[in-house]
Amino acid sequence: MKKKVVEEKAEQPLLQKPALKKIVVYTVLVLLVFMSAVMVVFQVFQYRHDYRDLSSYMRERDDLNAEWGRLLIEQQTFGATAQIGTRAVTQLRMYSPPASQTVVISLPMTSEQKK
């Protein structure tokens, strides 16, 4: 009878070890799944943050390209004025008249302008 009791006590720790291993393995797996879920959430957050930054940089690039185009047009306009003046002098032989050849014409004042 004593042998049976001793044998039963010896078998009990053997039965508890596989159950303990299962619990530890399941706990580790649950923790790994949870960590994986947290990392997915973090990656989605990072992607959205980066995409928002990219969109703002693209808008800024478009604005700068539009401003660059306006500046090029302005530069061409100012360059054309000098070119017109040069061509008028060289090709058409135009010049600014001296003060002795300049005549100033004044118009008579109307009743509305006197007030």
All heavy atoms as an XYZ file, in Angstrom:
931
protein
N       0.811     -1.175      0.000
C       0.000      0.000      0.000
C       0.872      1.263      0.000
O       0.521      2.221     -0.655
C      -0.885     -0.032      1.221
C      -1.909      0.982      1.189
S      -3.100      0.459      2.369
C      -4.334      1.468      2.074
N       1.932      1.231      0.753
C       2.818      2.368      0.790
C       3.481      2.568     -0.571
O       3.740      3.696     -0.971
C       3.871      2.197      1.867
C       3.354      2.421      3.242
C       4.480      2.400      4.223
C       3.965      2.690      5.604
N       4.994      2.736      6.594
N       3.714      1.519     -1.267
C       4.324      1.645     -2.580
C       3.408      2.385     -3.542
O       3.858      3.182     -4.345
C       4.655      0.262     -3.143
C       5.861     -0.353     -2.515
C       6.187     -1.616     -3.232
C       7.447     -2.224     -2.671
N       7.822     -3.445     -3.346
N       2.106      2.135     -3.474
C       1.165      2.806     -4.353
C       1.131      4.301     -4.087
O       1.069      5.111     -4.993
C      -0.231      2.219     -4.188
C      -0.422      0.909     -4.858
C      -1.868      0.499     -4.753
C      -2.083     -0.806     -5.476
N      -3.458     -1.247     -5.427
N       1.160      4.688     -2.842
C       1.116      6.097     -2.476
C       2.379      6.787     -2.965
O       2.340      7.902     -3.496
C       0.956      6.251     -0.948
C       1.094      7.699     -0.531
C      -0.363      5.677     -0.500
N       3.519      6.134     -2.823
C       4.781      6.704     -3.260
C       4.784      6.830     -4.781
O       5.228      7.828     -5.340
C       5.958      5.855     -2.764
C       7.271      6.319     -3.368
C       6.019      5.880     -1.260
N       4.283      5.804     -5.475
C       4.240      5.844     -6.928
C       3.307      6.948     -7.419
O       3.595      7.630     -8.397
C       3.799      4.485     -7.476
C       4.864      3.423     -7.349
C       4.372      2.064     -7.824
O       3.263      2.013     -8.404
O       5.076      1.084     -7.630
N       2.176      7.158     -6.785
C       1.230      8.205     -7.183
C       1.840      9.591     -6.973
O       1.672     10.487     -7.788
C      -0.067      8.078     -6.390
C      -0.907      6.908     -6.826
C      -2.175      6.781     -6.005
O      -2.497      7.718     -5.239
O      -2.843      5.768     -6.122
N       2.565      9.766     -5.872
C       3.215     11.041     -5.618
C       4.311     11.305     -6.641
O       4.529     12.432     -7.043
C       3.793     11.070     -4.203
C       2.754     11.220     -3.135
C       3.395     11.348     -1.773
C       2.340     11.497     -0.703
N       2.916     11.586      0.632
N       4.999     10.295     -7.071
C       6.063     10.464     -8.045
C       5.480     10.798     -9.419
O       6.086     11.498    -10.208
C       6.904      9.192     -8.119
N       4.286     10.278     -9.723
C       3.673     10.535    -11.021
C       3.055     11.927    -11.103
O       2.951     12.499    -12.176
C       2.598      9.470    -11.289
C       3.203      8.100    -11.553
C       2.129      7.056    -11.802
O       0.972      7.459    -12.039
O       2.443      5.876    -11.760
N       2.629     12.489    -10.042
C       1.973     13.799    -10.054
C       2.881     14.913    -10.578
O       2.456     15.686    -11.423
C       1.445     14.150     -8.668
C       0.165     13.433     -8.342
C      -0.354     13.804     -6.960
O       0.348     14.468     -6.204
N      -1.545     13.366     -6.645
N       4.119     15.059    -10.165
C       4.954     16.112    -10.736
C       5.190     15.912    -12.236
O       5.306     16.869    -12.983
C       6.269     16.012     -9.965
C       5.914     15.349     -8.678
C       4.772     14.441     -9.006
N       5.242     14.675    -12.691
C       5.406     14.442    -14.122
C       4.199     14.947    -14.905
O       4.328     15.454    -16.003
C       5.628     12.944    -14.396
C       6.939     12.349    -13.876
C       6.963     10.846    -14.133
C       8.127     13.010    -14.524
N       3.011     14.808    -14.353
C       1.803     15.286    -15.025
C       1.752     16.810    -15.002
O       1.261     17.428    -15.918
C       0.552     14.712    -14.360
C       0.328     13.205    -14.534
C      -0.888     12.768    -13.725
C       0.124     12.851    -15.994
N       2.239     17.424    -13.969
C       2.180     18.879    -13.844
C       3.203     19.557    -14.766
O       2.962     20.653    -15.230
C       2.423     19.289    -12.402
C       1.266     18.949    -11.507
C       1.544     19.317    -10.060
O       2.648     19.731     -9.740
N       0.553     19.155     -9.214
N       4.314     18.966    -15.069
C       5.329     19.580    -15.909
C       4.817     19.850    -17.326
O       4.991     20.951    -17.831
C       6.597     18.731    -15.931
C       7.427     18.882    -14.685
C       8.744     18.163    -14.815
C       9.553     18.355    -13.535
N      10.846     17.685    -13.622
N       4.186     18.912    -18.020
C       3.681     19.229    -19.364
C       2.595     20.307    -19.324
O       2.523     21.151    -20.218
C       3.115     17.907    -19.878
C       3.788     16.850    -19.087
C       4.076     17.471    -17.749
N       1.781     20.303    -18.300
C       0.738     21.337    -18.190
C       1.382     22.698    -17.976
O       0.951     23.694    -18.571
C      -0.218     21.005    -17.048
N       2.417     22.755    -17.159
C       3.127     24.004    -16.928
C       3.814     24.479    -18.208
O       3.785     25.663    -18.542
C       4.147     23.820    -15.802
C       4.937     25.057    -15.406
C       3.990     26.124    -14.865
C       5.992     24.703    -14.391
N       4.384     23.541    -18.958
C       5.018     23.902    -20.228
C       3.999     24.478    -21.199
O       4.269     25.459    -21.892
C       5.703     22.679    -20.850
C       7.009     22.307    -20.217
C       7.640     21.151    -20.960
C       8.955     20.736    -20.314
N       9.565     19.593    -21.010
N       2.818     23.877    -21.269
C       1.771     24.372    -22.160
C       1.363     25.791    -21.783
O       1.201     26.653    -22.648
C       0.554     23.454    -22.130
C       0.717     22.192    -22.903
C      -0.585     21.402    -22.890
C      -0.430     20.108    -23.655
N      -1.667     19.328    -23.641
N       1.218     26.023    -20.497
C       0.820     27.352    -20.035
C       1.889     28.384    -20.399
O       1.595     29.469    -20.887
C       0.542     27.341    -18.517
C      -0.718     26.539    -18.225
C       0.407     28.766    -17.986
C      -0.978     26.310    -16.755
N       3.143     28.038    -20.188
C       4.235     28.952    -20.514
C       4.279     29.206    -22.026
O       4.413     30.345    -22.481
C       5.582     28.397    -19.999
C       6.743     29.201    -20.555
C       5.606     28.389    -18.483
N       4.153     28.160    -22.823
C       4.185     28.310    -24.286
C       3.020     29.176    -24.748
O       3.191     30.086    -25.573
C       4.172     26.925    -24.974
C       3.910     27.066    -26.467
C       5.482     26.193    -24.718
N       1.809     28.920    -24.247
C       0.641     29.725    -24.628
C       0.809     31.186    -24.203
O       0.461     32.098    -24.934
C      -0.644     29.145    -24.040
C      -1.098     27.878    -24.713
C      -1.674     26.847    -23.978
C      -0.961     27.695    -26.086
C      -2.095     25.677    -24.587
C      -1.380     26.535    -26.694
C      -1.947     25.528    -25.955
O      -2.362     24.386    -26.556
N       1.369     31.394    -23.025
C       1.594     32.761    -22.547
C       2.591     33.488    -23.448
O       2.372     34.642    -23.833
C       2.106     32.746    -21.094
O       1.189     32.017    -20.275
C       2.263     34.148    -20.557
N       3.664     32.801    -23.804
C       4.659     33.407    -24.687
C       4.041     33.708    -26.046
O       4.252     34.781    -26.620
C       5.906     32.496    -24.815
C       6.813     32.967    -25.930
C       6.660     32.440    -23.501
N       3.260     32.783    -26.574
C       2.614     33.007    -27.876
C       1.631     34.173    -27.829
O       1.578     34.986    -28.756
C       1.912     31.727    -28.345
C       2.833     30.597    -28.801
C       2.019     29.359    -29.141
C       3.656     31.022    -29.997
N       0.866     34.265    -26.762
C      -0.079     35.376    -26.623
C       0.684     36.693    -26.537
O       0.297     37.693    -27.155
C      -0.996     35.176    -25.398
C      -1.755     36.443    -25.050
C      -1.963     34.030    -25.651
N       1.774     36.723    -25.789
C       2.586     37.936    -25.700
C       3.180     38.312    -27.058
O       3.214     39.490    -27.427
C       3.690     37.769    -24.662
C       3.234     37.794    -23.203
C       4.403     37.476    -22.283
C       2.640     39.130    -22.862
N       3.640     37.320    -27.806
C       4.191     37.598    -29.133
C       3.118     38.134    -30.080
O       3.378     39.063    -30.855
C       4.844     36.342    -29.708
C       6.165     35.928    -29.066
C       6.634     34.589    -29.629
C       7.216     36.993    -29.271
N       1.929     37.568    -30.022
C       0.833     38.063    -30.866
C       0.476     39.490    -30.466
O       0.255     40.352    -31.324
C      -0.394     37.126    -30.769
C      -1.626     37.768    -31.380
C      -0.101     35.794    -31.439
N       0.432     39.760    -29.181
C       0.126     41.118    -28.712
C       1.196     42.107    -29.162
O       0.879     43.205    -29.633
C      -0.008     41.118    -27.187
C      -0.338     42.456    -26.623
C      -1.597     43.002    -26.772
C       0.637     43.203    -25.960
C      -1.901     44.249    -26.270
C       0.350     44.452    -25.455
C      -0.929     44.974    -25.604
N       2.463     41.713    -29.028
C       3.545     42.599    -29.466
C       3.475     42.829    -30.971
O       3.708     43.940    -31.452
C       4.903     42.002    -29.084
C       5.211     42.110    -27.602
S       6.735     41.287    -27.117
C       7.898     41.935    -28.269
N       3.137     41.792    -31.714
C       2.997     41.932    -33.161
C       1.873     42.913    -33.505
O       2.021     43.756    -34.400
C       2.724     40.568    -33.785
O       2.451     40.699    -35.150
N       0.760     42.833    -32.798
C      -0.356     43.750    -33.034
C       0.038     45.191    -32.713
O      -0.306     46.120    -33.453
C      -1.561     43.323    -32.198
N       0.765     45.382    -31.623
C       1.220     46.727    -31.262
C       2.164     47.275    -32.324
O       2.078     48.445    -32.710
C       1.885     46.713    -29.865
C       2.601     48.023    -29.588
C       0.852     46.431    -28.793
N       3.052     46.441    -32.838
C       3.981     46.883    -33.878
C       3.248     47.235    -35.175
O       3.612     48.181    -35.864
C       5.042     45.814    -34.144
C       6.005     45.622    -32.983
S       6.841     47.139    -32.482
C       7.852     47.439    -33.893
N       2.190     46.484    -35.506
C       1.395     46.811    -36.696
C       0.734     48.170    -36.526
O       0.754     49.003    -37.437
C       0.344     45.710    -36.969
C      -0.691     46.174    -37.976
C       1.023     44.441    -37.456
N       0.175     48.419    -35.357
C      -0.451     49.714    -35.094
C       0.587     50.827    -35.196
O       0.336     51.881    -35.796
C      -1.136     49.717    -33.706
C      -1.547     51.115    -33.301
C      -2.327     48.783    -33.714
N       1.761     50.614    -34.643
C       2.814     51.619    -34.715
C       3.242     51.867    -36.159
O       3.447     53.008    -36.565
C       4.023     51.173    -33.883
C       5.161     52.139    -33.937
C       5.095     53.352    -33.273
C       6.301     51.849    -34.676
C       6.141     54.258    -33.330
C       7.355     52.740    -34.747
C       7.265     53.946    -34.070
N       3.373     50.815    -36.960
C       3.768     50.969    -38.360
C       2.715     51.732    -39.156
O       3.052     52.569    -40.000
C       4.015     49.600    -39.000
C       5.278     48.921    -38.522
C       6.514     49.701    -38.913
O       6.610     50.226    -40.001
N       7.466     49.785    -37.991
N       1.439     51.472    -38.902
C       0.372     52.208    -39.590
C       0.419     53.677    -39.194
O       0.283     54.568    -40.048
C      -1.006     51.588    -39.271
C      -2.140     52.487    -39.738
C      -1.117     50.217    -39.921
N       0.628     53.951    -37.918
C       0.744     55.336    -37.466
C       1.924     56.023    -38.148
O       1.802     57.153    -38.632
C       0.923     55.378    -35.948
C       1.260     56.737    -35.423
C       0.284     57.707    -35.286
C       2.568     57.056    -35.077
C       0.599     58.963    -34.820
C       2.893     58.307    -34.608
C       1.899     59.267    -34.479
N       3.065     55.362    -38.207
C       4.260     55.933    -38.831
C       4.029     56.175    -40.320
O       4.438     57.203    -40.853
C       5.460     54.994    -38.625
C       6.774     55.596    -39.002
C       7.175     56.739    -38.087
O       6.842     56.742    -36.915
N       7.871     57.701    -38.626
N       3.360     55.242    -40.994
C       3.062     55.408    -42.413
C       2.175     56.631    -42.644
O       2.440     57.427    -43.542
C       2.360     54.152    -42.953
C       1.791     54.343    -44.323
C       2.606     54.316    -45.448
C       0.431     54.574    -44.507
C       2.093     54.508    -46.716
C      -0.095     54.771    -45.764
C       0.734     54.734    -46.862
O       0.215     54.940    -48.109
N       1.141     56.777    -41.848
C       0.250     57.929    -42.012
C       0.975     59.245    -41.738
O       0.766     60.239    -42.433
C      -0.965     57.799    -41.096
C      -1.906     56.712    -41.571
C      -3.111     56.604    -40.707
N      -3.981     55.549    -41.208
C      -5.023     55.085    -40.560
N      -5.332     55.585    -39.388
N      -5.752     54.126    -41.082
N       1.827     59.247    -40.732
C       2.611     60.445    -40.421
C       3.540     60.794    -41.594
O       3.608     61.950    -42.018
C       3.404     60.216    -39.140
C       4.269     61.359    -38.744
N       3.752     62.537    -38.260
C       5.615     61.517    -38.776
C       4.749     63.370    -38.024
N       5.883     62.778    -38.318
N       4.229     59.794    -42.113
C       5.138     60.022    -43.236
C       4.376     60.454    -44.490
O       4.837     61.310    -45.242
C       5.959     58.769    -43.529
C       6.958     58.456    -42.435
O       7.237     59.358    -41.603
O       7.458     57.305    -42.396
N       3.203     59.873    -44.719
C       2.411     60.244    -45.897
C       1.924     61.686    -45.784
O       1.911     62.421    -46.773
C       1.225     59.291    -46.062
C       0.456     59.543    -47.325
C       0.948     59.119    -48.549
C      -0.765     60.218    -47.300
C       0.256     59.362    -49.716
C      -1.455     60.470    -48.465
C      -0.951     60.026    -49.670
O      -1.627     60.286    -50.824
N       1.544     62.101    -44.575
C       1.130     63.495    -44.369
C       2.295     64.452    -44.641
O       2.124     65.480    -45.302
C       0.599     63.677    -42.943
C      -0.023     65.043    -42.706
C      -0.547     65.202    -41.293
N       0.567     65.236    -40.370
C       0.679     64.488    -39.284
N      -0.272     63.647    -38.959
N       1.731     64.581    -38.495
N       3.480     64.083    -44.174
C       4.665     64.900    -44.459
C       4.945     64.958    -45.956
O       5.242     66.024    -46.508
C       5.888     64.355    -43.729
C       5.841     64.602    -42.236
O       5.015     65.431    -41.794
O       6.624     63.957    -41.514
N       4.847     63.812    -46.617
C       5.089     63.767    -48.059
C       4.085     64.653    -48.802
O       4.467     65.393    -49.706
C       4.986     62.331    -48.571
C       5.093     62.146    -50.088
C       6.491     62.507    -50.570
C       4.729     60.733    -50.481
N       2.827     64.602    -48.406
C       1.809     65.430    -49.058
C       2.104     66.913    -48.864
O       1.954     67.701    -49.806
C       0.417     65.105    -48.500
O       0.067     63.781    -48.794
N       2.537     67.304    -47.684
C       2.844     68.716    -47.460
C       4.069     69.132    -48.279
O       4.100     70.232    -48.824
C       3.069     68.998    -45.972
O       4.250     68.380    -45.518
N       5.059     68.250    -48.398
C       6.225     68.570    -49.222
C       5.848     68.673    -50.696
O       6.383     69.520    -51.421
C       7.330     67.526    -49.041
C       7.960     67.539    -47.672
C       8.359     66.358    -47.055
C       8.165     68.723    -46.987
C       8.934     66.359    -45.799
C       8.742     68.738    -45.729
C       9.126     67.556    -45.141
O       9.699     67.553    -43.909
N       4.935     67.821    -51.146
C       4.492     67.884    -52.549
C       3.747     69.193    -52.809
O       3.933     69.810    -53.863
C       3.594     66.691    -52.878
C       4.268     65.351    -52.728
S       5.192     64.845    -54.144
C       3.916     64.246    -55.180
N       2.898     69.614    -51.858
C       2.198     70.901    -52.016
C       3.192     72.047    -52.051
O       3.068     72.963    -52.862
C       1.207     71.114    -50.864
C      -0.159     70.537    -51.107
C      -1.154     71.047    -50.072
N      -0.734     70.819    -48.701
C      -0.956     69.713    -48.009
N      -1.594     68.709    -48.565
N      -0.539     69.600    -46.765
N       4.179     71.996    -51.173
C       5.201     73.045    -51.152
C       5.987     73.063    -52.459
O       6.292     74.132    -52.999
C       6.152     72.815    -49.974
C       7.174     73.912    -49.793
C       8.077     73.672    -48.594
O       7.845     72.700    -47.842
O       9.019     74.458    -48.423
N       6.294     71.889    -52.989
C       6.997     71.812    -54.275
C       6.159     72.434    -55.393
O       6.667     73.194    -56.218
C       7.311     70.358    -54.616
C       8.109     70.222    -55.915
C       8.069     68.841    -56.457
N       6.696     68.540    -56.841
C       6.303     67.368    -57.292
N       7.144     66.388    -57.396
N       5.053     67.163    -57.630
N       4.861     72.129    -55.416
C       3.989     72.699    -56.439
C       3.915     74.215    -56.318
O       3.941     74.927    -57.332
C       2.590     72.088    -56.344
C       2.571     70.611    -56.717
O       3.532     70.146    -57.379
O       1.600     69.917    -56.345
N       3.823     74.706    -55.080
C       3.794     76.159    -54.874
C       5.096     76.808    -55.345
O       5.083     77.871    -55.973
C       3.553     76.494    -53.400
C       2.159     76.108    -52.931
O       1.284     75.880    -53.803
O       1.957     76.017    -51.707
N       6.224     76.175    -55.038
C       7.512     76.721    -55.463
C       7.664     76.686    -56.991
O       8.224     77.610    -57.579
C       8.660     75.961    -54.797
C       8.825     76.215    -53.299
C       9.885     75.286    -52.722
C       9.172     77.660    -53.026
N       7.156     75.619    -57.618
C       7.209     75.558    -59.081
C       6.366     76.662    -59.712
O       6.775     77.272    -60.706
C       6.737     74.199    -59.581
C       7.818     73.141    -59.489
O       9.000     73.462    -59.468
N       7.410     71.892    -59.436
N       5.181     76.928    -59.127
C       4.340     78.008    -59.648
C       5.035     79.358    -59.478
O       5.029     80.196    -60.393
C       2.989     78.004    -58.930
N       5.643     79.579    -58.320
C       6.360     80.838    -58.093
C       7.550     80.959    -59.038
O       7.827     82.042    -59.569
C       6.835     80.919    -56.643
C       7.487     82.232    -56.298
C       7.930     82.305    -54.851
O       7.627     81.382    -54.075
O       8.591     83.293    -54.501
N       8.244     79.857    -59.282
C       9.376     79.880    -60.206
C       8.909     80.271    -61.614
O       9.566     81.049    -62.295
C      10.036     78.504    -60.225
C      11.147     78.376    -61.221
C      11.138     77.658    -62.373
C      12.444     78.975    -61.148
N      12.338     77.765    -63.015
C      13.163     78.575    -62.296
C      13.065     79.811    -60.226
C      14.464     78.984    -62.538
C      14.363     80.215    -60.482
C      15.041     79.798    -61.622
N       7.768     79.743    -62.040
C       7.226     80.105    -63.340
C       6.893     81.585    -63.424
O       7.195     82.247    -64.429
N       6.284     82.110    -62.348
C       5.970     83.547    -62.327
C       7.243     84.388    -62.370
O       7.302     85.421    -63.055
C       5.141     83.889    -61.089
C       3.704     83.420    -61.166
C       2.867     84.001    -60.039
N       3.291     83.575    -58.722
C       2.879     82.474    -58.113
N       2.021     81.669    -58.711
N       3.316     82.165    -56.907
N       8.273     83.954    -61.657
C       9.538     84.699    -61.674
C      10.204     84.661    -63.055
O      10.792     85.652    -63.493
C      10.490     84.154    -60.614
C      10.106     84.461    -59.167
C      11.016     83.715    -58.211
C      10.144     85.952    -58.902
N      10.105     83.527    -63.740
C      10.661     83.451    -65.095
C       9.932     84.397    -66.047
O      10.564     85.073    -66.869
C      10.586     82.012    -65.619
C      11.591     81.028    -65.043
C      11.340     79.631    -65.596
C      13.007     81.459    -65.334
N       8.606     84.450    -65.920
C       7.833     85.368    -66.761
C       8.217     86.809    -66.450
O       8.390     87.634    -67.356
C       6.317     85.138    -66.556
C       5.923     83.788    -67.148
C       5.504     86.261    -67.187
C       4.514     83.360    -66.818
N       8.373     87.118    -65.167
C       8.766     88.480    -64.781
C      10.154     88.815    -65.329
O      10.373     89.920    -65.828
C       8.750     88.588    -63.261
C       9.057     89.970    -62.739
C       8.983     90.038    -61.224
O       8.439     89.104    -60.608
O       9.489     91.012    -60.676
N      11.066     87.879    -65.268
C      12.414     88.110    -65.785
C      12.380     88.349    -67.292
O      13.064     89.238    -67.804
C      13.303     86.913    -65.466
C      14.733     87.082    -65.946
C      15.555     85.815    -65.731
O      14.996     84.728    -65.603
N      16.852     85.958    -65.698
N      11.577     87.572    -67.991
C      11.467     87.754    -69.431
C      10.852     89.108    -69.771
O      11.251     89.755    -70.738
C      10.639     86.631    -70.049
C      11.338     85.295    -70.029
C      10.426     84.159    -70.465
O       9.236     84.356    -70.657
N      10.992     82.976    -70.605
N       9.900     89.552    -68.948
C       9.272     90.853    -69.181
C      10.287     91.969    -69.019
O      10.369     92.878    -69.854
C       8.100     91.066    -68.205
O       7.170     89.997    -68.377
C       7.420     92.385    -68.442
N      11.067     91.938    -67.952
C      12.070     92.986    -67.739
C      13.174     92.920    -68.785
O      13.694     93.942    -69.217
C      12.667     92.895    -66.337
C      11.709     93.300    -65.258
C      11.622     92.577    -64.077
C      10.892     94.402    -65.407
C      10.745     92.956    -63.081
C      10.011     94.785    -64.415
C       9.937     94.060    -63.247
N      13.528     91.742    -69.209
C      14.540     91.607    -70.248
C      14.043     92.106    -71.585
O      14.800     92.666    -72.383
N      12.760     91.924    -71.856
C      12.193     92.371    -73.128
C      12.185     93.894    -73.218
O      12.347     94.455    -74.298
C      10.784     91.814    -73.298
N      11.997     94.596    -72.128
C      11.968     96.065    -72.136
C      13.314     96.613    -72.597
O      13.372     97.510    -73.454
C      11.628     96.598    -70.736
O      10.399     96.023    -70.312
C      11.514     98.098    -70.728
N      14.386     96.088    -72.082
C      15.717     96.544    -72.492
C      15.982     96.181    -73.954
O      16.575     96.957    -74.707
C      16.781     95.926    -71.594
N      15.518     95.014    -74.348
C      15.717     94.584    -75.729
C      14.936     95.474    -76.702
O      15.438     95.816    -77.767
C      15.276     93.128    -75.875
C      15.612     92.506    -77.202
C      15.172     91.051    -77.258
O      14.276     90.623    -76.534
N      15.812     90.279    -78.127
N      13.745     95.875    -76.336
C      12.949     96.770    -77.184
C      13.648     98.116    -77.324
O      13.738     98.676    -78.427
C      11.532     96.936    -76.608
C      10.752     95.638    -76.772
C      10.792     98.086    -77.281
C       9.420     95.620    -76.054
N      14.156     98.638    -76.224
C      14.873     99.913    -76.273
C      16.113     99.835    -77.155
O      16.403    100.748    -77.944
N      16.849     98.764    -77.051
C      18.050     98.584    -77.867
C      17.699     98.489    -79.350
O      18.352     99.119    -80.202
C      18.813     97.318    -77.434
O      19.091     97.407    -76.045
C      20.102     97.152    -78.204
N      16.675     97.728    -79.670
C      16.267     97.591    -81.073
C      15.737     98.912    -81.631
O      15.950     99.224    -82.809
C      15.208     96.509    -81.222
C      15.783     95.123    -81.138
C      14.761     94.088    -81.505
N      15.342     92.753    -81.427
C      14.683     91.662    -81.700
N      13.415     91.725    -82.053
N      15.276     90.505    -81.617
N      15.019     99.673    -80.816
C      14.499    100.967    -81.288
C      15.638    101.904    -81.658
O      15.564    102.625    -82.649
C      13.609    101.593    -80.211
N      16.693    101.895    -80.872
C      17.828    102.788    -81.158
C      18.608    102.287    -82.362
O      18.957    103.062    -83.266
C      18.737    102.913    -79.918
C      20.038    103.625    -80.256
C      18.001    103.629    -78.804
N      18.896    100.993    -82.443
C      19.767    100.477    -83.506
C      19.038    100.322    -84.837
O      19.551    100.748    -85.877
C      20.376     99.127    -83.102
O      19.328     98.199    -82.809
C      21.290     99.274    -81.908
N      17.867     99.736    -84.839
C      17.197     99.441    -86.099
C      16.355    100.617    -86.609
O      16.328    100.899    -87.801
C      16.318     98.196    -85.950
C      17.117     96.927    -85.745
C      16.226     95.707    -85.548
O      14.998     95.819    -85.504
N      16.850     94.537    -85.429
N      15.632    101.293    -85.719
C      14.736    102.372    -86.141
C      15.368    103.754    -85.990
O      14.750    104.762    -86.326
C      13.430    102.304    -85.345
C      12.643    100.992    -85.482
C      11.443    101.006    -84.554
C      12.205    100.772    -86.919
N      16.543    103.808    -85.425
C      17.270    105.061    -85.200
C      16.417    106.063    -84.408
O      16.346    107.241    -84.735
C      17.719    105.657    -86.533
C      18.746    104.804    -87.242
C      19.316    105.522    -88.445
N      20.339    104.707    -89.067
C      20.118    103.935    -90.130
N      18.936    103.862    -90.678
N      21.120    103.242    -90.649
N      15.748    105.549    -83.392
C      14.934    106.406    -82.516
C      15.839    106.952    -81.414
O      16.811    106.313    -81.027
C      13.773    105.613    -81.922
C      12.778    105.115    -82.941
S      11.494    104.126    -82.199
C      10.466    105.379    -81.538
N      15.491    108.122    -80.885
C      16.259    108.714    -79.793
C      15.312    109.574    -78.950
O      14.239    109.955    -79.391
C      17.426    109.556    -80.321
C      16.979    110.753    -81.134
C      16.813    111.987    -80.524
C      16.725    110.641    -82.492
C      16.387    113.082    -81.252
C      16.303    111.722    -83.226
C      16.129    112.944    -82.603
O      15.701    114.020    -83.327
N      15.736    109.894    -77.770
C      14.973    110.795    -76.913
C      15.311    112.226    -77.322
O      16.492    112.583    -77.400
C      15.334    110.590    -75.444
O      14.969    109.300    -75.033
N      14.301    113.050    -77.584
C      14.583    114.426    -78.031
C      15.165    115.264    -76.896
O      14.841    115.055    -75.733
C      13.223    114.950    -78.454
C      12.237    114.124    -77.699
C      12.871    112.784    -77.515
N      16.002    116.219    -77.238
C      16.539    117.113    -76.204
C      15.440    118.045    -75.706
O      14.366    118.168    -76.300
C      17.641    117.892    -76.922
C      17.402    117.708    -78.371
C      16.599    116.457    -78.548
N      15.679    118.706    -74.595
C      14.674    119.578    -73.974
C      14.272    120.713    -74.896
O      13.122    121.174    -74.858
C      15.214    120.134    -72.667
N      15.152    121.186    -75.772
C      14.808    122.287    -76.677
C      13.787    121.856    -77.723
O      13.033    122.676    -78.246
C      16.068    122.819    -77.379
O      16.655    121.784    -78.153
N      13.705    120.578    -78.005
C      12.745    120.086    -78.988
C      11.477    119.548    -78.350
O      10.594    119.061    -79.042
C      13.393    119.000    -79.856
C      14.519    119.491    -80.734
C      15.117    118.346    -81.551
O      14.825    117.182    -81.323
N      15.972    118.702    -82.493
N      11.359    119.635    -77.053
C      10.195    119.109    -76.346
C       9.175    120.218    -76.149
O       9.512    121.339    -75.763
C      10.613    118.554    -74.968
O      11.641    117.602    -75.174
C       9.462    117.903    -74.258
N       7.911    119.917    -76.424
C       6.816    120.882    -76.267
C       5.829    120.299    -75.270
O       5.394    119.154    -75.401
C       6.108    121.142    -77.617
C       4.939    122.090    -77.433
C       7.078    121.652    -78.648
N       5.441    121.105    -74.276
C       4.462    120.683    -73.272
C       3.146    121.343    -73.613
O       3.056    122.561    -73.754
C       4.918    121.079    -71.858
C       3.869    120.685    -70.824
C       6.259    120.438    -71.541
N       2.090    120.577    -73.741
C       0.760    121.090    -74.067
C      -0.096    120.946    -72.826
O      -0.214    119.862    -72.255
C       0.152    120.304    -75.236
C       1.044    120.396    -76.462
C      -1.251    120.786    -75.528
C       0.617    119.515    -77.605
N      -0.710    122.020    -72.415
C      -1.597    121.963    -71.264
C      -3.030    122.174    -71.740
O      -3.293    123.033    -72.574
C      -1.200    122.994    -70.218
O      -1.258    124.279    -70.776
N      -3.930    121.418    -71.192
C      -5.343    121.505    -71.551
C      -6.025    122.513    -70.648
O      -5.651    122.670    -69.481
C      -5.999    120.130    -71.407
C      -5.438    119.041    -72.321
C      -6.074    117.703    -71.976
C      -5.686    119.377    -73.779
N      -7.075    123.189    -71.174
C      -7.796    124.117    -70.311
C      -8.533    123.347    -69.200
O      -8.983    122.231    -69.397
C      -8.769    124.827    -71.247
C      -8.862    123.961    -72.450
C      -7.609    123.176    -72.511
N      -8.641    123.954    -68.034
C      -9.288    123.302    -66.905
C     -10.789    123.390    -67.049
O     -11.343    124.415    -67.421
C      -8.843    123.964    -65.582
C      -7.374    123.746    -65.293
S      -6.819    124.528    -63.790
C      -7.799    123.752    -62.580
N     -11.486    122.319    -66.723
C     -12.949    122.317    -66.760
C     -13.468    122.726    -65.398
O     -12.723    122.838    -64.415
C     -13.476    120.920    -67.115
O     -13.048    119.993    -66.108
C     -12.965    120.474    -68.480
N     -14.776    122.955    -65.305
C     -15.368    123.398    -64.034
C     -15.248    122.328    -62.953
O     -15.152    122.626    -61.784
C     -16.819    123.796    -64.259
O     -17.545    122.676    -64.719
N     -15.251    121.079    -63.311
C     -15.117    119.994    -62.330
C     -13.722    119.957    -61.748
O     -13.535    119.651    -60.573
C     -15.451    118.654    -62.984
C     -16.914    118.511    -63.357
C     -17.184    117.187    -64.060
O     -16.292    116.332    -64.101
O     -18.303    117.009    -64.544
N     -12.693    120.261    -62.534
C     -11.322    120.220    -62.060
C     -11.014    121.404    -61.153
O     -10.127    121.339    -60.309
C     -10.353    120.215    -63.232
C     -10.378    118.921    -64.010
C      -9.465    118.962    -65.226
O      -9.030    120.040    -65.636
N      -9.167    117.800    -65.788
N     -11.718    122.532    -61.318
C     -11.473    123.723    -60.486
C     -11.897    123.492    -59.064
O     -11.370    124.076    -58.136
C     -12.209    124.942    -61.058
C     -11.599    125.426    -62.364
C     -12.374    126.625    -62.871
C     -11.812    127.075    -64.235
N     -12.559    128.178    -64.773
N     -12.871    122.669    -58.835
C     -13.387    122.437    -57.488
C     -12.455    121.541    -56.782
O     -11.841    121.349    -55.973
C     -14.762    121.767    -57.530
C     -15.808    122.684    -58.081
C     -17.118    121.989    -58.079
C     -18.195    122.870    -58.684
N     -19.475    122.258    -58.699
